[in-house]
């Protein structure tokens, strides 16, 4: 029986700058490409074959874009949002 009290292994904190945009890009492209493909093709056999390709292409653009723009977005948010 596995020890439930054993801590899960986690990545070191310095990976946050890669993992955050990775997870964000996966989730956002999943949702947006599904909606866009569904709107264009309807729920059909063509949707189920086209959507994974659309998702993959969307992710290939979104992930590096997030890596580049996230520092700028954080600076803009610091200008807009009051810090405690």
HELIX and SHEET records of a PDB file:
HELIX    1   1 UNK A   13  UNK A   15  5                                   3    
HELIX    2   2 UNK A   16  UNK A   41  1                                  26    
HELIX    3   3 UNK A   45  UNK A   80  1                                  36    
END                                                                             
